[in-house]
Amino acid sequence: GNPLPRFAPIDMRLRRPMTTLRLLLVAAAAASALLPSPSPLRSPPTTDAALRVATSGCAGEVRRRVPAVTAVLPPPPPPSARRDGLLARLADGDGWLIALVVFVQMLSNALLTQAVPSALYAHLGQDRVATAAALGRISSSAALLDILVTPQLGRLSDTIGRKPLLVGAPALALLCRGVAASRPTIRVLVIVKLLSLLLTSTFSVALRASIADTHRDDPAALTGKLGLVSASAGAAYSVGMLLGGRLLSRSLRLPYLASASLLALLVPLVAGRANETHPAGARSPLALRPPGFGFVRLFRNGVALRSLASVSALHTTSMAMGDTWQVFARELRGWGVETCGLFGSLSGFGHTAVALLARRSVRRFGARGHTLLATASCAATDLALALGSTRVAFAALPVNWVGRTQGMAVTARLTTAGAAVGFGQGSLAGDHQNLRSLLKVVGPTLYGYLFGLGCSVGVPALPFLFATAVSLSATALVLASPSHVWDPPPQPPAARDAGGGGGSGSESSRSRRLASGLDLGWAACEAHANRPTPTPFAMSIPAAPAPTAASEPPIPMPSPACPRERRPMETDWRREKKREEGGEREERREKGEEGRD
C-alpha cells in the first residue's frame, strides 16, 4: 500500500539532487504559460551574477528535461485531425456565438428584403421598369457610400479593436429601424435602406476580421468558420424571407418593428459575450487613405492576391442584382410577394445545409476544385432562371445552393495570402469590401439597364444571360490561374529536418531540439512576466501549440537578458570535445590494426 517504491526508479535515473528541482521548475513554467495564473511569474534574471547562477550546471541536463516537458504537455491534434461537422464547429470555442450573432443580425435584415421593393412598386404605379431602375440607383448609392466609409472603418478596427464596431453598428441600425417603424414614408424608408446597407457592411468587415485574427494561419479552419457564417446567414435569410412576406402583407410597419426587436437583443448579446480578438499590443496607428482606392492594394501585392481578387470581383458581379431580382421574377414568371418569399426561403434553407459541407469539399477537392464546382453551379442557375419557367426555377434550387458557396474558399485563400504579405486583417477586410462595394455601385444600375434594354428588344431575361457569361468568365480565370494561388505554401525545410530526425540522431537535429527545449522554459517565464494588463475588451491569447513528432518549432533568437545566450557556446564546446575524443579513439584503433598486421 506504500506508493513510494513506484517512484524510486525515477529518483535513481536522476543522479544529481538539483536535477529534480530544475525539472520541476521547467515543467511548472511551461504549464503556467498554458494555464492562466492569478499572479504573474518573476522576470528572468538580468544581472551578471544572476546569469552565472542560472546558467551553472544547466547545459548537461537538457536532453533529459525536454522529453519530460513534452510528456506532461501533449500536443493538440493537428487541424486535419480535428472533428468536422456542425456540432464540432459550434463546440469549437466561439462557434456557437458566431452562429447566433450572424443569425440574429441577418434575420433582422432579411425581414426587410421585400419592404422597399414593394413600397416603391406601389408608389410608382406598378411600373416594373421604373421600379427596377429606382432600386438599382438606391443600391448603387448605398455601395458608393460603402466605398467611402467602409475601408476607413476597417483600418479603424486595426486601431481600436473589433468589438466597438461589432457593438456600434447594430446599435445605430436599431435607431434607424425604430425611426422607420414610427414613420414609414418612402423618403424615410430609402434613407434607412442606405444606412442599413452601410451598417451591415461595417458589421461584416469587423466580423470577418475578428474570425481571421484567430484562424488566419489555418485555411481549412478559416473556411469552416466562414462556412458556419454563411450557413447561419442562409438560415436567417430563409426564415426572414418567409416571415417578412407575411408581415408585409399585413402592414408595412410590422417588418421594421420585428427587425428592431431582434437588434435590441443582438446589442447586449455582443456587448456581453463577444471577446476582443485584436489585442492591444498588435494594434497599429490609424492611417487614413484616399477613399475609393483601397482595393488597388489587392492588385499590387503579388500574383496570388491579384488572381484571387479578380475571381472575387467576377463572383460579386455575377450576384450584384440586389433587390432587382424580385422585379425580374414578377416580369418573367408573374410572381408575387409570397412566391418571391417562398423562393428566397427555400434558397436560404438549402444553402444553410450545403455551406456546412464547404469545409469538407475544400479538403476533398482543394480550394480550386471547390471554387470551380461552385462557380459552374452559379452559371447553371442563372441560365435556368433565364428560361422563365417557375418549375425550372424551383428545380434549379439545389444547384443554386452549391453556387452560393463560390466565394468561401476564395475569401479564405485571400485572407491567408494577405497575411503572408503583411496585411492587417482589418485593412484587408476593408479593402476586400471596398472592391465588392465598387462593383455593387455599377452592378444594380447595369442590371436595371440590361432589364430595360431586354424588355425593349423582347429579351427580358438579358440580365440572367449576362450573369451566366460573367460566371463562365470566372470559371475560366480559376482554371488559368497558377497552382500556387490555390495550394497552401509548402512546409519549410527546417521544419521537415527537425521533424524527421527521430532515429537518425544527427547533430543538427539534436541541437535544434536542445535549443527548442531551452526556449520552452524561458519563453514560458517571459510570457507571464511581460503579460499586459487586461483591458475591458481584452481576451486571453492562446499559447503556441507544443511541438509534435511531425514538426518542431524553429529556434528563436535569444534575447540579451536571457541566460540561454551561454548554453549554445557550452554545448558547442562539449560537442567539439567529444568529436576530438572520437577522432583520437579512431586513430588508436587504426594504429592497433596496423600493429597486428
Order of alpha helices (4+ residues) and beta strands (2+ residues): alpha-alpha-alpha-alpha-alpha-alpha-alpha-alpha-alpha-alpha-alpha-alpha-alpha-alpha-alpha-alpha-alpha-alpha-alpha-alpha-alpha-alpha-alpha-alpha
